[in-house]
Amino acid sequence: MWGGRFAEGPSAIMREINASIPFDKALWREDIAGSRAHVAMLARQGIVSEADAAAIDKGLSQIAEEYEADGVPEDWDLEDIHMTVEARLTEIVGPVAGRLHTARSRNDQVATDFRMWVRSANRRAIAGIDAVLHALVARADEHADTIMPGFTHLQTAQPVTLGHHLLAYFEMLVRDRSRFSAALERMDECPLGSAALAGTGFDLDREMTAKALDFARPTRNSLDAVSDRDFALDYLMAASQCALHLSRLAEEFIIWASQPFGFVKLPDTLSTGSSIMPQKRNPDAAELVRGHAGRVIGCTTALMVTMKGLPLAYSKDMQDDKPPVFEAAGLMDLSLAAMAGMVADSGFDKVRMRKAAEAGHATATDLADWLVRQADIPFREAHHITGAAVKLADEKGVALDGLAIDDLKAIDSRIDERVFDALSVDASVAARASYGGTAPERVRQQVEDARKRLEKF
């Protein structure tokens, strides 16, 4: 690449800052696939001979076998994966290898390679999400009537069922899945044939190339095609949102697994011990999923800032597009796998969860609701009466349903014995039977609905 116009080769600094082969070698499968599709199209169009195309294709097939067996060699003088492949092809088939680069540029070549790689990353993310979704549905079904405390501000609020709680994450991850799916639809265009920026004077069949590489169509504008990295940002932004949800779920497990809570025992396969405290059972996998979210968000920010001020078309800044995507994709794959295993294999302590739900006057709202329904009291007044009942229960050191009926009547004479039917945690969750509510019957309906939705994916 330094021949012709340049009298001197690169300095050591330029050689190091310019080379991308240490990371873009990850694109070797896509690069070879794109080259094979390109040369087949060139032969079909009569731009290169059938014999030359066959020799090039055979050479590319040999290179793929070598890289699969031994990895990609790193020669920084060759700069990137494109020149690395071409140099090896020249060693195998001779000068005819030079015909491969007819009617294309490294600009449209890398745009195609990278888009194909990100497409695969999107598909892996969707598959990973599906594994978590199936685990969530299975456990929600198992625990449709398992009572636990629901929280706001991490304070006991109202009783809920564990199944209902897990299905909340099902909804989050379904939205994440839709974001990755939408990203796949938007990136389903092939840049190859756009050349450096302006297209080419050769009579290409870009539809043929796009079809060979499993794209729906070729890109419509050559300037946009070589300079676009929206497909990478789409992936990163979907990954960031998904990582946020996984981090929240991981945080739940971390809290639940702590001794003050004791709601869950994490699987041995996703826990670690301490080097000094033998009793410790650390939720390291969950903590790493929580930590990975920050790194994924950082990767998204990095690429956004890289792209924010670039004029059309290609600039060398865009060489830095791949490391953040590669890093984020690796973190996403690990995080999804870890959370699928955590949801599927953790053991929940039903007794501990129920006791926690019964503490903290979690059925206070049920008392207020009972007053509204049975005594026709405005909710704000009912709220005030309930507050007085909570204060008295605290003073006596009992739960609300542990107060005597005389105690409750002393607070408000309109309360009668029927109120106790509403004050148990079982009655509380059963009463929340509105659509989307936590009542076991509703949870089971939502589980069935979730399974039907999964079948359509």
Stockholm file with secondary structure:
# STOCKHOLM 1.0

chainA/1-457         MWGGRFAEGPSAIMREINASIPFDKALWREDIAGSRAHVAMLARQGIVSEADAAAIDKGLSQIAEEYEADGVPEDWDLEDIHMTVEARLTEIVGPVAGRLHTARSRNDQVATDFRMWVRSANRRAIAGIDAVLHALVARADEHADTIMPGFTHLQTAQPVTLGHHLLAYFEMLVRDRSRFSAALERMDECPLGSAALAGTGFDLDREMTAKALDFARPTRNSLDAVSDRDFALDYLMAASQCALHLSRLAEEFIIWASQPFGFVKLPDTLSTGSSIMPQKRNPDAAELVRGHAGRVIGCTTALMVTMKGLPLAYSKDMQDDKPPVFEAAGLMDLSLAAMAGMVADSGFDKVRMRKAAEAGHATATDLADWLVRQADIPFREAHHITGAAVKLADEKGVALDGLAIDDLKAIDSRIDERVFDALSVDASVAARASYGGTAPERVRQQVEDARKRLEKF
#=GR chainA/1-457 SS CCCTTCSSCCCHHHHHHHCCHHHHGGGHHHHHHHHHHHHHHHHHTTSSCHHHHHHHHHHHHHHHHHHHHHCCCCCGGGCSHHHHHHHHHHHHHGGGGGGGGTTCCHHHHHHHHHHHHHHHHHHHHHHHHHHHHHHHHHHHHHTTTCEEEEEETTEEEEEEEHHHHHHHHHHHHHHHHHHHHHHHHHTCEECTTCTTTTCCSSCCCHHHHHHHTTCSEECSCHHHHHHCCHHHHHHHHHHHHHHHHHHHHHHHHHHHHSTTTCCEECCGGGCBCCSSCTTCCBCHHHHHHHHHHHHHHHHHHHHHHHHTTCCSSCCGGGGGGHHHHHHHHHHHHHHHHHHHHHHHHCEECHHHHHHHHHSTTTTHHHHHHHHHHHHCCCHHHHHHHHHHHHHHHHHHTCCGGGSCHHHHHHHCTTCCGGGGGTSSHHHHHHHCCSTTCCCHHHHHHHHHHHHHHHHHC
#=GC SS_cons         CCCTTCSSCCCHHHHHHHCCHHHHGGGHHHHHHHHHHHHHHHHHTTSSCHHHHHHHHHHHHHHHHHHHHHCCCCCGGGCSHHHHHHHHHHHHHGGGGGGGGTTCCHHHHHHHHHHHHHHHHHHHHHHHHHHHHHHHHHHHHHTTTCEEEEEETTEEEEEEEHHHHHHHHHHHHHHHHHHHHHHHHHTCEECTTCTTTTCCSSCCCHHHHHHHTTCSEECSCHHHHHHCCHHHHHHHHHHHHHHHHHHHHHHHHHHHHSTTTCCEECCGGGCBCCSSCTTCCBCHHHHHHHHHHHHHHHHHHHHHHHHTTCCSSCCGGGGGGHHHHHHHHHHHHHHHHHHHHHHHHCEECHHHHHHHHHSTTTTHHHHHHHHHHHHCCCHHHHHHHHHHHHHHHHHHTCCGGGSCHHHHHHHCTTCCGGGGGTSSHHHHHHHCCSTTCCCHHHHHHHHHHHHHHHHHC
//
